[in-house]
Amino acid sequence: MDELMRQQLLRYQRNEITEYHIYTQLALTMTSPENAAVLRRIAENEHQHYDIWNTHTGQDVAPDRLKVRWYVLIARLFGLTFGVKLMEQGEETAQDTYRRLREVVPEVDAILQDEERHENELIALIDEERLQYMGSVVLGLNDALVELTGALAGLTFALQHTKLVALTGLITGIAAAFSMASSEYLATKSENTSKNPVKASLYTGIAYIFTVALLILPFLLLPNIFVSLAVTLLLAVGIIG
């Protein structure tokens, strides 16, 4: 094995031990024993891959601590499933180069099998509450965007005063949030689903109020009413993104 190949294997080795530490730390933060067990199993797989690379390089490597902290933070902010899938997606380019190492590393097929199949199966076992209620969140965001951006645009030209627009928009938004939350409660209760109607209505209402607050904020901070409207429209596009 030449030095260039050895350095490449060391990079793969470091990536495996880094992901081992990410999954281990995420498992410690789980309140669900089932999710914690899934993450520990994935961590064990990553450590097994690390050991395979270690037998060929003959050198121990330290994990990328910055990457560990980053992905743990991402998972806590945006959800476990999002963080884990984002991390696994980054491995797709590495898997293409794994296939070229068959002559040097006979075990590469076993590693690929884990990366492409087994870990995805384990990730699918993760049960995350926020995913069950994502439809309720999107409903709140969508309805607030449609109703409030139109209302704020009309109020801007009708009232010509930032604070009046903000106050009127806030009253309209809060009233609409209660209406949407009630509608989501009734809709969820009438469906044959495992979702809790109260939680579904709370997710919708909170998402609605959050969007309202964000869209009204420019009218509270900026003196020019038309600049405020422009910033609000940009924020609406950002929320859609």
C-alpha positions, 0 to 999 in steps of 0.5 A: 500500500502506497502512502497516498492510499494509506492517507485515504484509508486514515480519512475513512477511519477518522470518519467512522470513529467520528460518527461512532462518537456522534451516535453515542452522544445522541443516544445519551440525549434520548428520552426514548429507550428504543431510539437510544438502542437504535443509535447505539447499534448504529454506533457499534457498526461504525466502530466495527468499520473503524476497526476494519480500517485500523487493521489495514492502516495500523494506526489509531486516529482521533475523532473530529470533535468539531464535526461531532459537536456540529451534528449533535447540535443539528440533531437537537435543533432540527430533530434526530431524523433530520440530523442522522439523515443529513450525516448519512447523506454525506457518506454517499460520495465516500461510498463511490470511492470505497468500491475502488478499494476492493483489491486493497481492502477485501472487507470493503463489500461488507462495509458498503453493505452496512452503509447502504442497507443496514444503517438505513434500516436502523434509521427507519426504526427511529420514532420521533414525535415531531415527524408525526406532527410535521403536517400540522406544523406545515399547515400552520406555516402555510395558512399564516403565510397565505392569509397574513402576507395578503392582509399586511400588504392590504393594511400597508396601503390602507393605513400607511402607518407601521405601528397600526399595521403591526397591531392590526396584523397581530390581532388578525394573526392571533385570531386566525391562529386560534381558528386554525388550531381549533380546526386542526383539533377537530380534523385530527379527532375525526381521523383514524390516526395515532396523533393526539388532537390536542398536540396537533392543534398546539403544533398548528397554533404555535407554528401559526403564531411564530410565523405571524410574529416573524412577518410583523417584526419588520413593521415594529423595527423599521420606520419606512412602511414600504421597506417593512412590507418588502422585508416581510415578503422576503421573510415569507419567501425564507419561511417557504424555503 
